[in-house]
Amino acid sequence: MTETSEITLSVPTPAGDQLRAFIERIERLEEEKKTIVEEIKDVYGEAKGNGFDPKILRKVISLRKKQPHERQEEEAILDLYMTALGG
């Protein structure tokens, strides 16, 4: 069997139609995801061009996704580890 980018689904049943619909939706969403990833990359590039550090921006975004208690717990563990390492 050779590898192709598109596989034809020819299952002439309601289940086959439903399967085809799911696959086509997933493929469409994957394409949208690629576009969004490219746009995010462009925004990081723009921010970098304006003097912001993309690595720090990613960290800020990561922290903002977390609940305050989750951040505090991580910071406490990080402090504990750094102390254990003498830093």
PyMOL Python script that loads the backbone (N, CA, C, O; Angstrom):
from pymol import cmd

cmd.read_pdbstr("""\
ATOM      1  N   MET A   1       0.839  -1.173   0.000  1.00  0.00           N
ATOM      2  CA  MET A   1       0.000   0.000   0.000  1.00  0.00           C
ATOM      3  C   MET A   1       0.885   1.238   0.000  1.00  0.00           C
ATOM      4  O   MET A   1       1.795   1.344   0.822  1.00  0.00           O
ATOM      5  N   THR A   2       0.638   2.158  -0.893  1.00  0.00           N
ATOM      6  CA  THR A   2       1.451   3.363  -0.967  1.00  0.00           C
ATOM      7  C   THR A   2       0.831   4.461  -0.125  1.00  0.00           C
ATOM      8  O   THR A   2      -0.381   4.506   0.087  1.00  0.00           O
ATOM      9  N   GLU A   3       1.694   5.341   0.348  1.00  0.00           N
ATOM     10  CA  GLU A   3       1.228   6.436   1.195  1.00  0.00           C
ATOM     11  C   GLU A   3       0.754   7.584   0.324  1.00  0.00           C
ATOM     12  O   GLU A   3       1.461   8.013  -0.588  1.00  0.00           O
ATOM     13  N   THR A   4      -0.452   8.085   0.605  1.00  0.00           N
ATOM     14  CA  THR A   4      -0.979   9.240  -0.124  1.00  0.00           C
ATOM     15  C   THR A   4      -1.496  10.248   0.872  1.00  0.00           C
ATOM     16  O   THR A   4      -1.761   9.917   2.027  1.00  0.00           O
ATOM     17  N   SER A   5      -1.640  11.493   0.416  1.00  0.00           N
ATOM     18  CA  SER A   5      -2.118  12.526   1.322  1.00  0.00           C
ATOM     19  C   SER A   5      -3.628  12.488   1.464  1.00  0.00           C
ATOM     20  O   SER A   5      -4.173  13.069   2.403  1.00  0.00           O
ATOM     21  N   GLU A   6      -4.312  11.818   0.553  1.00  0.00           N
ATOM     22  CA  GLU A   6      -5.764  11.750   0.627  1.00  0.00           C
ATOM     23  C   GLU A   6      -6.196  10.322   0.378  1.00  0.00           C
ATOM     24  O   GLU A   6      -5.782   9.704  -0.603  1.00  0.00           O
ATOM     25  N   ILE A   7      -7.018   9.802   1.251  1.00  0.00           N
ATOM     26  CA  ILE A   7      -7.533   8.448   1.119  1.00  0.00           C
ATOM     27  C   ILE A   7      -9.017   8.574   0.817  1.00  0.00           C
ATOM     28  O   ILE A   7      -9.736   9.287   1.517  1.00  0.00           O
ATOM     29  N   THR A   8      -9.470   7.903  -0.197  1.00  0.00           N
ATOM     30  CA  THR A   8     -10.873   7.963  -0.561  1.00  0.00           C
ATOM     31  C   THR A   8     -11.636   6.975   0.303  1.00  0.00           C
ATOM     32  O   THR A   8     -11.291   5.796   0.371  1.00  0.00           O
ATOM     33  N   LEU A   9     -12.673   7.466   0.959  1.00  0.00           N
ATOM     34  CA  LEU A   9     -13.523   6.602   1.770  1.00  0.00           C
ATOM     35  C   LEU A   9     -14.754   6.255   0.947  1.00  0.00           C
ATOM     36  O   LEU A   9     -15.535   7.136   0.588  1.00  0.00           O
ATOM     37  N   SER A  10     -14.923   5.001   0.654  1.00  0.00           N
ATOM     38  CA  SER A  10     -16.067   4.604  -0.158  1.00  0.00           C
ATOM     39  C   SER A  10     -16.897   3.566   0.575  1.00  0.00           C
ATOM     40  O   SER A  10     -17.100   2.458   0.080  1.00  0.00           O
ATOM     41  N   VAL A  11     -17.366   3.926   1.738  1.00  0.00           N
ATOM     42  CA  VAL A  11     -18.219   3.048   2.518  1.00  0.00           C
ATOM     43  C   VAL A  11     -19.645   3.573   2.352  1.00  0.00           C
ATOM     44  O   VAL A  11     -20.011   4.561   2.990  1.00  0.00           O
ATOM     45  N   PRO A  12     -20.457   2.932   1.508  1.00  0.00           N
ATOM     46  CA  PRO A  12     -21.790   3.454   1.194  1.00  0.00           C
ATOM     47  C   PRO A  12     -22.836   3.123   2.262  1.00  0.00           C
ATOM     48  O   PRO A  12     -23.832   2.454   1.988  1.00  0.00           O
ATOM     49  N   THR A  13     -22.593   3.598   3.463  1.00  0.00           N
ATOM     50  CA  THR A  13     -23.531   3.350   4.553  1.00  0.00           C
ATOM     51  C   THR A  13     -23.692   4.643   5.352  1.00  0.00           C
ATOM     52  O   THR A  13     -22.875   5.555   5.225  1.00  0.00           O
ATOM     53  N   PRO A  14     -24.723   4.726   6.161  1.00  0.00           N
ATOM     54  CA  PRO A  14     -24.833   5.911   7.023  1.00  0.00           C
ATOM     55  C   PRO A  14     -23.605   6.080   7.920  1.00  0.00           C
ATOM     56  O   PRO A  14     -23.165   7.201   8.174  1.00  0.00           O
ATOM     57  N   ALA A  15     -23.063   4.975   8.389  1.00  0.00           N
ATOM     58  CA  ALA A  15     -21.858   5.053   9.225  1.00  0.00           C
ATOM     59  C   ALA A  15     -20.686   5.574   8.409  1.00  0.00           C
ATOM     60  O   ALA A  15     -19.860   6.331   8.920  1.00  0.00           O
ATOM     61  N   GLY A  16     -20.607   5.179   7.153  1.00  0.00           N
ATOM     62  CA  GLY A  16     -19.546   5.666   6.278  1.00  0.00           C
ATOM     63  C   GLY A  16     -19.679   7.150   6.011  1.00  0.00           C
ATOM     64  O   GLY A  16     -18.682   7.872   5.989  1.00  0.00           O
ATOM     65  N   ASP A  17     -20.910   7.615   5.807  1.00  0.00           N
ATOM     66  CA  ASP A  17     -21.141   9.039   5.600  1.00  0.00           C
ATOM     67  C   ASP A  17     -20.775   9.832   6.851  1.00  0.00           C
ATOM     68  O   ASP A  17     -20.180  10.906   6.768  1.00  0.00           O
ATOM     69  N   GLN A  18     -21.137   9.290   8.004  1.00  0.00           N
ATOM     70  CA  GLN A  18     -20.817   9.959   9.261  1.00  0.00           C
ATOM     71  C   GLN A  18     -19.308   9.997   9.477  1.00  0.00           C
ATOM     72  O   GLN A  18     -18.760  11.013   9.904  1.00  0.00           O
ATOM     73  N   LEU A  19     -18.647   8.891   9.180  1.00  0.00           N
ATOM     74  CA  LEU A  19     -17.196   8.821   9.302  1.00  0.00           C
ATOM     75  C   LEU A  19     -16.539   9.843   8.384  1.00  0.00           C
ATOM     76  O   LEU A  19     -15.624  10.553   8.801  1.00  0.00           O
ATOM     77  N   ARG A  20     -16.998   9.922   7.135  1.00  0.00           N
ATOM     78  CA  ARG A  20     -16.459  10.883   6.176  1.00  0.00           C
ATOM     79  C   ARG A  20     -16.643  12.308   6.701  1.00  0.00           C
ATOM     80  O   ARG A  20     -15.732  13.129   6.595  1.00  0.00           O
ATOM     81  N   ALA A  21     -17.812  12.604   7.263  1.00  0.00           N
ATOM     82  CA  ALA A  21     -18.089  13.943   7.790  1.00  0.00           C
ATOM     83  C   ALA A  21     -17.139  14.277   8.942  1.00  0.00           C
ATOM     84  O   ALA A  21     -16.622  15.392   9.017  1.00  0.00           O
ATOM     85  N   PHE A  22     -16.905  13.308   9.843  1.00  0.00           N
ATOM     86  CA  PHE A  22     -15.971  13.535  10.953  1.00  0.00           C
ATOM     87  C   PHE A  22     -14.566  13.820  10.432  1.00  0.00           C
ATOM     88  O   PHE A  22     -13.906  14.760  10.873  1.00  0.00           O
ATOM     89  N   ILE A  23     -14.128  13.007   9.503  1.00  0.00           N
ATOM     90  CA  ILE A  23     -12.772  13.168   8.968  1.00  0.00           C
ATOM     91  C   ILE A  23     -12.626  14.505   8.262  1.00  0.00           C
ATOM     92  O   ILE A  23     -11.614  15.185   8.431  1.00  0.00           O
ATOM     93  N   GLU A  24     -13.616  14.890   7.475  1.00  0.00           N
ATOM     94  CA  GLU A  24     -13.546  16.169   6.772  1.00  0.00           C
ATOM     95  C   GLU A  24     -13.550  17.343   7.750  1.00  0.00           C
ATOM     96  O   GLU A  24     -12.852  18.334   7.531  1.00  0.00           O
ATOM     97  N   ARG A  25     -14.329  17.238   8.822  1.00  0.00           N
ATOM     98  CA  ARG A  25     -14.326  18.297   9.847  1.00  0.00           C
ATOM     99  C   ARG A  25     -12.964  18.403  10.509  1.00  0.00           C
ATOM    100  O   ARG A  25     -12.445  19.501  10.711  1.00  0.00           O
ATOM    101  N   ILE A  26     -12.386  17.252  10.847  1.00  0.00           N
ATOM    102  CA  ILE A  26     -11.068  17.241  11.491  1.00  0.00           C
ATOM    103  C   ILE A  26     -10.024  17.839  10.548  1.00  0.00           C
ATOM    104  O   ILE A  26      -9.190  18.638  10.972  1.00  0.00           O
ATOM    105  N   GLU A  27     -10.068  17.458   9.284  1.00  0.00           N
ATOM    106  CA  GLU A  27      -9.113  18.004   8.313  1.00  0.00           C
ATOM    107  C   GLU A  27      -9.253  19.523   8.192  1.00  0.00           C
ATOM    108  O   GLU A  27      -8.254  20.239   8.130  1.00  0.00           O
ATOM    109  N   ARG A  28     -10.486  20.005   8.160  1.00  0.00           N
ATOM    110  CA  ARG A  28     -10.718  21.443   8.061  1.00  0.00           C
ATOM    111  C   ARG A  28     -10.187  22.158   9.299  1.00  0.00           C
ATOM    112  O   ARG A  28      -9.559  23.211   9.188  1.00  0.00           O
ATOM    113  N   LEU A  29     -10.437  21.591  10.476  1.00  0.00           N
ATOM    114  CA  LEU A  29      -9.942  22.180  11.723  1.00  0.00           C
ATOM    115  C   LEU A  29      -8.417  22.157  11.791  1.00  0.00           C
ATOM    116  O   LEU A  29      -7.807  23.096  12.302  1.00  0.00           O
ATOM    117  N   GLU A  30      -7.800  21.097  11.284  1.00  0.00           N
ATOM    118  CA  GLU A  30      -6.342  21.028  11.256  1.00  0.00           C
ATOM    119  C   GLU A  30      -5.773  22.155  10.396  1.00  0.00           C
ATOM    120  O   GLU A  30      -4.759  22.755  10.753  1.00  0.00           O
ATOM    121  N   GLU A  31      -6.419  22.446   9.269  1.00  0.00           N
ATOM    122  CA  GLU A  31      -5.976  23.543   8.409  1.00  0.00           C
ATOM    123  C   GLU A  31      -6.129  24.882   9.132  1.00  0.00           C
ATOM    124  O   GLU A  31      -5.247  25.738   9.060  1.00  0.00           O
ATOM    125  N   GLU A  32      -7.250  25.055   9.824  1.00  0.00           N
ATOM    126  CA  GLU A  32      -7.460  26.289  10.587  1.00  0.00           C
ATOM    127  C   GLU A  32      -6.410  26.426  11.686  1.00  0.00           C
ATOM    128  O   GLU A  32      -5.917  27.520  11.961  1.00  0.00           O
ATOM    129  N   LYS A  33      -6.077  25.297  12.307  1.00  0.00           N
ATOM    130  CA  LYS A  33      -5.071  25.305  13.372  1.00  0.00           C
ATOM    131  C   LYS A  33      -3.718  25.748  12.832  1.00  0.00           C
ATOM    132  O   LYS A  33      -3.006  26.512  13.483  1.00  0.00           O
ATOM    133  N   LYS A  34      -3.362  25.268  11.640  1.00  0.00           N
ATOM    134  CA  LYS A  34      -2.092  25.682  11.028  1.00  0.00           C
ATOM    135  C   LYS A  34      -2.059  27.187  10.827  1.00  0.00           C
ATOM    136  O   LYS A  34      -1.051  27.837  11.102  1.00  0.00           O
ATOM    137  N   THR A  35      -3.162  27.734  10.347  1.00  0.00           N
ATOM    138  CA  THR A  35      -3.244  29.173  10.113  1.00  0.00           C
ATOM    139  C   THR A  35      -3.085  29.939  11.422  1.00  0.00           C
ATOM    140  O   THR A  35      -2.363  30.934  11.481  1.00  0.00           O
ATOM    141  N   ILE A  36      -3.752  29.479  12.458  1.00  0.00           N
ATOM    142  CA  ILE A  36      -3.671  30.148  13.762  1.00  0.00           C
ATOM    143  C   ILE A  36      -2.256  30.070  14.318  1.00  0.00           C
ATOM    144  O   ILE A  36      -1.752  31.057  14.853  1.00  0.00           O
ATOM    145  N   VAL A  37      -1.609  28.918  14.201  1.00  0.00           N
ATOM    146  CA  VAL A  37      -0.234  28.763  14.683  1.00  0.00           C
ATOM    147  C   VAL A  37       0.690  29.742  13.959  1.00  0.00           C
ATOM    148  O   VAL A  37       1.562  30.351  14.577  1.00  0.00           O
ATOM    149  N   GLU A  38       0.497  29.889  12.655  1.00  0.00           N
ATOM    150  CA  GLU A  38       1.314  30.829  11.887  1.00  0.00           C
ATOM    151  C   GLU A  38       1.067  32.267  12.348  1.00  0.00           C
ATOM    152  O   GLU A  38       2.004  33.059  12.444  1.00  0.00           O
ATOM    153  N   GLU A  39      -0.195  32.602  12.633  1.00  0.00           N
ATOM    154  CA  GLU A  39      -0.528  33.949  13.094  1.00  0.00           C
ATOM    155  C   GLU A  39       0.101  34.228  14.460  1.00  0.00           C
ATOM    156  O   GLU A  39       0.606  35.325  14.702  1.00  0.00           O
ATOM    157  N   ILE A  40       0.069  33.244  15.342  1.00  0.00           N
ATOM    158  CA  ILE A  40       0.682  33.407  16.665  1.00  0.00           C
ATOM    159  C   ILE A  40       2.183  33.623  16.513  1.00  0.00           C
ATOM    160  O   ILE A  40       2.762  34.478  17.182  1.00  0.00           O
ATOM    161  N   LYS A  41       2.808  32.851  15.637  1.00  0.00           N
ATOM    162  CA  LYS A  41       4.243  33.008  15.380  1.00  0.00           C
ATOM    163  C   LYS A  41       4.544  34.422  14.891  1.00  0.00           C
ATOM    164  O   LYS A  41       5.531  35.032  15.303  1.00  0.00           O
ATOM    165  N   ASP A  42       3.690  34.937  14.013  1.00  0.00           N
ATOM    166  CA  ASP A  42       3.864  36.300  13.511  1.00  0.00           C
ATOM    167  C   ASP A  42       3.752  37.334  14.631  1.00  0.00           C
ATOM    168  O   ASP A  42       4.505  38.308  14.654  1.00  0.00           O
ATOM    169  N   VAL A  43       2.819  37.127  15.553  1.00  0.00           N
ATOM    170  CA  VAL A  43       2.651  38.065  16.666  1.00  0.00           C
ATOM    171  C   VAL A  43       3.883  38.046  17.563  1.00  0.00           C
ATOM    172  O   VAL A  43       4.342  39.099  18.006  1.00  0.00           O
ATOM    173  N   TYR A  44       4.423  36.861  17.836  1.00  0.00           N
ATOM    174  CA  TYR A  44       5.660  36.783  18.628  1.00  0.00           C
ATOM    175  C   TYR A  44       6.798  37.513  17.912  1.00  0.00           C
ATOM    176  O   TYR A  44       7.589  38.210  18.548  1.00  0.00           O
ATOM    177  N   GLY A  45       6.878  37.351  16.595  1.00  0.00           N
ATOM    178  CA  GLY A  45       7.905  38.044  15.825  1.00  0.00           C
ATOM    179  C   GLY A  45       7.730  39.548  15.889  1.00  0.00           C
ATOM    180  O   GLY A  45       8.704  40.291  16.010  1.00  0.00           O
ATOM    181  N   GLU A  46       6.497  39.991  15.810  1.00  0.00           N
ATOM    182  CA  GLU A  46       6.214  41.423  15.904  1.00  0.00           C
ATOM    183  C   GLU A  46       6.588  41.963  17.286  1.00  0.00           C
ATOM    184  O   GLU A  46       7.177  43.037  17.407  1.00  0.00           O
ATOM    185  N   ALA A  47       6.239  41.202  18.320  1.00  0.00           N
ATOM    186  CA  ALA A  47       6.579  41.618  19.686  1.00  0.00           C
ATOM    187  C   ALA A  47       8.098  41.689  19.851  1.00  0.00           C
ATOM    188  O   ALA A  47       8.618  42.623  20.461  1.00  0.00           O
ATOM    189  N   LYS A  48       8.803  40.697  19.305  1.00  0.00           N
ATOM    190  CA  LYS A  48      10.265  40.693  19.386  1.00  0.00           C
ATOM    191  C   LYS A  48      10.836  41.918  18.674  1.00  0.00           C
ATOM    192  O   LYS A  48      11.784  42.540  19.155  1.00  0.00           O
ATOM    193  N   GLY A  49      10.260  42.255  17.540  1.00  0.00           N
ATOM    194  CA  GLY A  49      10.700  43.428  16.800  1.00  0.00           C
ATOM    195  C   GLY A  49      10.484  44.726  17.562  1.00  0.00           C
ATOM    196  O   GLY A  49      11.126  45.737  17.275  1.00  0.00           O
ATOM    197  N   ASN A  50       9.580  44.697  18.532  1.00  0.00           N
ATOM    198  CA  ASN A  50       9.302  45.866  19.366  1.00  0.00           C
ATOM    199  C   ASN A  50      10.019  45.793  20.713  1.00  0.00           C
ATOM    200  O   ASN A  50       9.714  46.558  21.629  1.00  0.00           O
ATOM    201  N   GLY A  51      10.976  44.865  20.827  1.00  0.00           N
ATOM    202  CA  GLY A  51      11.815  44.811  22.014  1.00  0.00           C
ATOM    203  C   GLY A  51      11.372  43.860  23.116  1.00  0.00           C
ATOM    204  O   GLY A  51      11.990  43.824  24.181  1.00  0.00           O
ATOM    205  N   PHE A  52      10.321  43.095  22.883  1.00  0.00           N
ATOM    206  CA  PHE A  52       9.865  42.142  23.899  1.00  0.00           C
ATOM    207  C   PHE A  52      10.504  40.784  23.663  1.00  0.00           C
ATOM    208  O   PHE A  52      10.774  40.403  22.524  1.00  0.00           O
ATOM    209  N   ASP A  53      10.743  40.057  24.745  1.00  0.00           N
ATOM    210  CA  ASP A  53      11.375  38.743  24.683  1.00  0.00           C
ATOM    211  C   ASP A  53      10.285  37.677  24.517  1.00  0.00           C
ATOM    212  O   ASP A  53       9.489  37.468  25.433  1.00  0.00           O
ATOM    213  N   PRO A  54      10.238  37.003  23.367  1.00  0.00           N
ATOM    214  CA  PRO A  54       9.195  35.993  23.139  1.00  0.00           C
ATOM    215  C   PRO A  54       9.185  34.876  24.181  1.00  0.00           C
ATOM    216  O   PRO A  54       8.122  34.367  24.537  1.00  0.00           O
ATOM    217  N   LYS A  55      10.353  34.499  24.665  1.00  0.00           N
ATOM    218  CA  LYS A  55      10.431  33.445  25.678  1.00  0.00           C
ATOM    219  C   LYS A  55       9.687  33.872  26.951  1.00  0.00           C
ATOM    220  O   LYS A  55       8.965  33.079  27.556  1.00  0.00           O
ATOM    221  N   ILE A  56       9.873  35.128  27.341  1.00  0.00           N
ATOM    222  CA  ILE A  56       9.202  35.643  28.533  1.00  0.00           C
ATOM    223  C   ILE A  56       7.711  35.805  28.265  1.00  0.00           C
ATOM    224  O   ILE A  56       6.891  35.539  29.144  1.00  0.00           O
ATOM    225  N   LEU A  57       7.351  36.240  27.058  1.00  0.00           N
ATOM    226  CA  LEU A  57       5.933  36.349  26.714  1.00  0.00           C
ATOM    227  C   LEU A  57       5.245  34.995  26.833  1.00  0.00           C
ATOM    228  O   LEU A  57       4.130  34.907  27.348  1.00  0.00           O
ATOM    229  N   ARG A  58       5.903  33.942  26.360  1.00  0.00           N
ATOM    230  CA  ARG A  58       5.324  32.591  26.468  1.00  0.00           C
ATOM    231  C   ARG A  58       5.141  32.202  27.934  1.00  0.00           C
ATOM    232  O   ARG A  58       4.141  31.587  28.305  1.00  0.00           O
ATOM    233  N   LYS A  59       6.123  32.571  28.763  1.00  0.00           N
ATOM    234  CA  LYS A  59       6.042  32.261  30.183  1.00  0.00           C
ATOM    235  C   LYS A  59       4.872  33.009  30.831  1.00  0.00           C
ATOM    236  O   LYS A  59       4.129  32.435  31.627  1.00  0.00           O
ATOM    237  N   VAL A  60       4.713  34.291  30.486  1.00  0.00           N
ATOM    238  CA  VAL A  60       3.616  35.083  31.033  1.00  0.00           C
ATOM    239  C   VAL A  60       2.270  34.467  30.631  1.00  0.00           C
ATOM    240  O   VAL A  60       1.365  34.340  31.455  1.00  0.00           O
ATOM    241  N   ILE A  61       2.154  34.090  29.366  1.00  0.00           N
ATOM    242  CA  ILE A  61       0.907  33.478  28.892  1.00  0.00           C
ATOM    243  C   ILE A  61       0.638  32.176  29.633  1.00  0.00           C
ATOM    244  O   ILE A  61      -0.498  31.895  30.017  1.00  0.00           O
ATOM    245  N   SER A  62       1.678  31.389  29.830  1.00  0.00           N
ATOM    246  CA  SER A  62       1.541  30.131  30.563  1.00  0.00           C
ATOM    247  C   SER A  62       1.075  30.382  31.995  1.00  0.00           C
ATOM    248  O   SER A  62       0.197  29.680  32.499  1.00  0.00           O
ATOM    249  N   LEU A  63       1.662  31.379  32.644  1.00  0.00           N
ATOM    250  CA  LEU A  63       1.279  31.690  34.021  1.00  0.00           C
ATOM    251  C   LEU A  63      -0.150  32.207  34.107  1.00  0.00           C
ATOM    252  O   LEU A  63      -0.870  31.876  35.049  1.00  0.00           O
ATOM    253  N   ARG A  64      -0.569  33.011  33.139  1.00  0.00           N
ATOM    254  CA  ARG A  64      -1.915  33.569  33.162  1.00  0.00           C
ATOM    255  C   ARG A  64      -2.988  32.499  32.987  1.00  0.00           C
ATOM    256  O   ARG A  64      -4.134  32.702  33.387  1.00  0.00           O
ATOM    257  N   LYS A  65      -2.631  31.371  32.397  1.00  0.00           N
ATOM    258  CA  LYS A  65      -3.585  30.272  32.218  1.00  0.00           C
ATOM    259  C   LYS A  65      -3.849  29.531  33.521  1.00  0.00           C
ATOM    260  O   LYS A  65      -4.850  28.826  33.649  1.00  0.00           O
ATOM    261  N   LYS A  66      -2.956  29.689  34.480  1.00  0.00           N
ATOM    262  CA  LYS A  66      -3.046  28.936  35.733  1.00  0.00           C
ATOM    263  C   LYS A  66      -3.797  29.719  36.800  1.00  0.00           C
ATOM    264  O   LYS A  66      -3.836  30.949  36.793  1.00  0.00           O
ATOM    265  N   GLN A  67      -4.378  28.980  37.698  1.00  0.00           N
ATOM    266  CA  GLN A  67      -5.038  29.573  38.860  1.00  0.00           C
ATOM    267  C   GLN A  67      -3.956  30.086  39.814  1.00  0.00           C
ATOM    268  O   GLN A  67      -2.850  29.547  39.847  1.00  0.00           O
ATOM    269  N   PRO A  68      -4.279  31.135  40.595  1.00  0.00           N
ATOM    270  CA  PRO A  68      -3.272  31.676  41.526  1.00  0.00           C
ATOM    271  C   PRO A  68      -2.667  30.620  42.451  1.00  0.00           C
ATOM    272  O   PRO A  68      -1.462  30.636  42.699  1.00  0.00           O
ATOM    273  N   HIS A  69      -3.489  29.708  42.960  1.00  0.00           N
ATOM    274  CA  HIS A  69      -2.942  28.688  43.871  1.00  0.00           C
ATOM    275  C   HIS A  69      -1.990  27.735  43.145  1.00  0.00           C
ATOM    276  O   HIS A  69      -1.041  27.233  43.748  1.00  0.00           O
ATOM    277  N   GLU A  70      -2.234  27.484  41.862  1.00  0.00           N
ATOM    278  CA  GLU A  70      -1.326  26.628  41.094  1.00  0.00           C
ATOM    279  C   GLU A  70       0.023  27.318  40.904  1.00  0.00           C
ATOM    280  O   GLU A  70       1.072  26.683  41.019  1.00  0.00           O
ATOM    281  N   ARG A  71      -0.009  28.613  40.616  1.00  0.00           N
ATOM    282  CA  ARG A  71       1.242  29.372  40.450  1.00  0.00           C
ATOM    283  C   ARG A  71       2.022  29.393  41.753  1.00  0.00           C
ATOM    284  O   ARG A  71       3.237  29.196  41.756  1.00  0.00           O
ATOM    285  N   GLN A  72       1.321  29.634  42.872  1.00  0.00           N
ATOM    286  CA  GLN A  72       1.990  29.696  44.175  1.00  0.00           C
ATOM    287  C   GLN A  72       2.627  28.354  44.512  1.00  0.00           C
ATOM    288  O   GLN A  72       3.746  28.301  45.022  1.00  0.00           O
ATOM    289  N   GLU A  73       1.917  27.278  44.227  1.00  0.00           N
ATOM    290  CA  GLU A  73       2.458  25.944  44.500  1.00  0.00           C
ATOM    291  C   GLU A  73       3.715  25.694  43.670  1.00  0.00           C
ATOM    292  O   GLU A  73       4.711  25.190  44.190  1.00  0.00           O
ATOM    293  N   GLU A  74       3.675  26.042  42.388  1.00  0.00           N
ATOM    294  CA  GLU A  74       4.847  25.861  41.531  1.00  0.00           C
ATOM    295  C   GLU A  74       6.021  26.705  42.011  1.00  0.00           C
ATOM    296  O   GLU A  74       7.160  26.238  42.038  1.00  0.00           O
ATOM    297  N   GLU A  75       5.741  27.952  42.389  1.00  0.00           N
ATOM    298  CA  GLU A  75       6.808  28.821  42.879  1.00  0.00           C
ATOM    299  C   GLU A  75       7.421  28.272  44.156  1.00  0.00           C
ATOM    300  O   GLU A  75       8.636  28.343  44.341  1.00  0.00           O
ATOM    301  N   ALA A  76       6.592  27.723  45.041  1.00  0.00           N
ATOM    302  CA  ALA A  76       7.093  27.151  46.292  1.00  0.00           C
ATOM    303  C   ALA A  76       7.991  25.949  46.010  1.00  0.00           C
ATOM    304  O   ALA A  76       9.048  25.797  46.622  1.00  0.00           O
ATOM    305  N   ILE A  77       7.565  25.103  45.085  1.00  0.00           N
ATOM    306  CA  ILE A  77       8.367  23.924  44.741  1.00  0.00           C
ATOM    307  C   ILE A  77       9.671  24.353  44.066  1.00  0.00           C
ATOM    308  O   ILE A  77      10.731  23.793  44.346  1.00  0.00           O
ATOM    309  N   LEU A  78       9.591  25.346  43.177  1.00  0.00           N
ATOM    310  CA  LEU A  78      10.788  25.859  42.521  1.00  0.00           C
ATOM    311  C   LEU A  78      11.766  26.408  43.555  1.00  0.00           C
ATOM    312  O   LEU A  78      12.962  26.126  43.488  1.00  0.00           O
ATOM    313  N   ASP A  79      11.260  27.198  44.519  1.00  0.00           N
ATOM    314  CA  ASP A  79      12.120  27.730  45.586  1.00  0.00           C
ATOM    315  C   ASP A  79      12.760  26.600  46.384  1.00  0.00           C
ATOM    316  O   ASP A  79      13.943  26.660  46.717  1.00  0.00           O
ATOM    317  N   LEU A  80      11.973  25.571  46.690  1.00  0.00           N
ATOM    318  CA  LEU A  80      12.486  24.429  47.434  1.00  0.00           C
ATOM    319  C   LEU A  80      13.623  23.757  46.662  1.00  0.00           C
ATOM    320  O   LEU A  80      14.673  23.463  47.235  1.00  0.00           O
ATOM    321  N   TYR A  81      13.420  23.516  45.376  1.00  0.00           N
ATOM    322  CA  TYR A  81      14.437  22.881  44.546  1.00  0.00           C
ATOM    323  C   TYR A  81      15.694  23.740  44.453  1.00  0.00           C
ATOM    324  O   TYR A  81      16.808  23.227  44.555  1.00  0.00           O
ATOM    325  N   MET A  82      15.516  25.048  44.260  1.00  0.00           N
ATOM    326  CA  MET A  82      16.675  25.936  44.159  1.00  0.00           C
ATOM    327  C   MET A  82      17.441  25.972  45.471  1.00  0.00           C
ATOM    328  O   MET A  82      18.672  25.990  45.467  1.00  0.00           O
ATOM    329  N   THR A  83      16.737  25.981  46.584  1.00  0.00           N
ATOM    330  CA  THR A  83      17.380  25.957  47.884  1.00  0.00           C
ATOM    331  C   THR A  83      18.169  24.661  48.073  1.00  0.00           C
ATOM    332  O   THR A  83      19.289  24.671  48.584  1.00  0.00           O
ATOM    333  N   ALA A  84      17.577  23.563  47.658  1.00  0.00           N
ATOM    334  CA  ALA A  84      18.235  22.255  47.775  1.00  0.00           C
ATOM    335  C   ALA A  84      19.521  22.217  46.928  1.00  0.00           C
ATOM    336  O   ALA A  84      20.481  21.523  47.263  1.00  0.00           O
ATOM    337  N   LEU A  85      19.512  22.977  45.828  1.00  0.00           N
ATOM    338  CA  LEU A  85      20.695  23.019  44.963  1.00  0.00           C
ATOM    339  C   LEU A  85      21.692  24.094  45.379  1.00  0.00           C
ATOM    340  O   LEU A  85      22.740  24.261  44.755  1.00  0.00           O
ATOM    341  N   GLY A  86      21.354  24.811  46.432  1.00  0.00           N
ATOM    342  CA  GLY A  86      22.265  25.845  46.921  1.00  0.00           C
ATOM    343  C   GLY A  86      22.144  27.149  46.173  1.00  0.00           C
ATOM    344  O   GLY A  86      23.059  27.971  46.217  1.00  0.00           O
ATOM    345  N   GLY A  87      21.043  27.359  45.490  1.00  0.00           N
ATOM    346  CA  GLY A  87      20.893  28.597  44.707  1.00  0.00           C
ATOM    347  C   GLY A  87      19.762  29.343  45.152  1.00  0.00           C
ATOM    348  O   GLY A  87      19.477  30.412  44.613  1.00  0.00           O
TER     349      GLY A  87
END
""", "prot")
cmd.dss("prot")
cmd.show_as("cartoon", "prot")
cmd.util.cbc("prot")
cmd.orient("prot")
